[in-house]
Amino acid sequence: QVQLVESGGGLVQPGGSLRLSCVASGSVSSINTMGWYRQAPGKERDFVALISGGGATNYANSAKGRFTISRDNAKNAVYLQMNSLKPEDTAVYYCRAWGRHDYWGQGTQVTVSS
């Protein structure tokens, strides 16, 4: 089993920045790819970014140029640096890990508002 715990969410003004963290525990050797998804009220859960075990990254168009995903395998952690935040970035952000199975964190709220 793998457990994922997110942190770093909060309230920021448009144009501000946040850094989300996700730390994995348990059977971490089974993890290959890690990523971030988000879900706004009344909308489906959407892909934001991923990073493979080999370090390859992929981003949603809405995240390109503003968000950066990274990982620290020694800490079993994945991060999402979010810059130039917009009100439409407001959502619950979820960490996901792929391997033999599919694991999700509990989510962390990000609110972008004046």
PATOR-109817 format. One record per residue (C-alpha): x negated, z negated, y negated. Coordinates in nm, 3 decimals, padded with zeros to 5 digits. Layout:
<atoms>
> u/w/v
> X/Z/Y
...
</atoms>
This chain:
<atoms>
> u/w/v
> 00.000/00.000/00.000
> -00.104/00.070/-00.359
> 00.015/-00.117/-00.666
> -00.009/00.033/-01.015
> 00.013/-00.176/-01.333
> 00.039/-00.009/-01.675
> -00.040/-00.164/-02.012
> -00.106/-00.062/-02.373
> 00.237/00.047/-02.489
> 00.389/-00.063/-02.817
> 00.530/00.038/-03.154
> 00.325/00.273/-03.374
> 00.389/00.486/-03.682
> 00.389/00.867/-03.668
> 00.030/00.989/-03.672
> -00.097/00.672/-03.508
> -00.275/00.621/-03.176
> -00.234/00.425/-02.855
> -00.442/00.394/-02.539
> -00.251/00.338/-02.215
> -00.418/00.186/-01.909
> -00.321/00.186/-01.543
> -00.505/-00.023/-01.285
> -00.459/00.034/-00.911
> -00.497/-00.225/-00.640
> -00.447/-00.236/-00.265
> -00.543/00.061/-00.049
> -00.718/00.242/-00.335
> -00.926/00.461/-00.102
> -00.610/00.657/-00.024
> -00.574/00.773/-00.387
> -00.681/01.122/-00.489
> -00.505/01.236/-00.807
> -00.371/01.008/-01.081
> -00.147/01.099/-01.370
> 00.103/01.006/-01.637
> 00.472/01.089/-01.674
> 00.726/00.986/-01.937
> 01.101/00.946/-01.962
> 01.304/00.926/-02.283
> 01.659/00.783/-02.288
> 01.908/01.029/-02.141
> 01.636/01.272/-02.027
> 01.457/01.348/-01.702
> 01.111/01.217/-01.620
> 00.852/01.472/-01.738
> 00.490/01.537/-01.651
> 00.235/01.450/-01.921
> -00.117/01.471/-01.772
> -00.317/01.437/-01.450
> -00.675/01.399/-01.337
> -00.792/01.483/-00.985
> -01.041/01.292/-00.774
> -01.299/01.553/-00.872
> -01.227/01.510/-01.243
> -01.019/01.822/-01.308
> -00.749/01.765/-01.570
> -00.416/01.923/-01.655
> -00.182/01.861/-01.948
> 00.172/01.936/-02.049
> 00.192/02.169/-02.349
> 00.331/01.883/-02.557
> 00.016/01.679/-02.486
> -00.257/01.940/-02.527
> -00.487/01.876/-02.820
> -00.350/01.525/-02.880
> -00.378/01.335/-02.551
> -00.681/01.278/-02.327
> -00.667/01.152/-01.969
> -00.967/00.986/-01.807
> -01.045/00.762/-01.511
> -01.292/00.494/-01.410
> -01.320/00.490/-01.033
> -01.530/00.173/-01.035
> -01.234/-00.005/-01.196
> -00.968/00.194/-01.006
> -00.817/00.278/-01.343
> -00.675/00.575/-01.530
> -00.627/00.595/-01.907
> -00.428/00.802/-02.154
> -00.561/00.819/-02.510
> -00.276/00.933/-02.735
> -00.352/01.048/-03.089
> -00.140/01.204/-03.364
> 00.171/01.050/-03.214
> 00.511/01.195/-03.299
> 00.862/01.043/-03.279
> 00.936/01.275/-02.986
> 00.661/01.098/-02.789
> 00.887/00.792/-02.771
> 00.950/00.717/-02.402
> 00.869/00.492/-02.112
> 00.533/00.606/-01.974
> 00.472/00.581/-01.599
> 00.148/00.590/-01.404
> 00.146/00.787/-01.077
> -00.106/00.807/-00.794
> -00.118/01.072/-00.522
> -00.284/01.046/-00.182
> -00.143/00.998/00.161
> 00.165/00.869/-00.020
> 00.311/00.874/-00.371
> 00.295/00.561/-00.586
> 00.446/00.473/-00.924
> 00.390/00.195/-01.176
> 00.666/00.001/-01.350
> 00.629/00.181/-01.683
> 00.529/00.080/-02.035
> 00.733/00.148/-02.350
> 00.590/00.365/-02.629
> 00.789/00.382/-02.953
> 00.680/00.605/-03.243
> 00.878/00.525/-03.557
> 00.846/00.456/-03.928
</atoms>
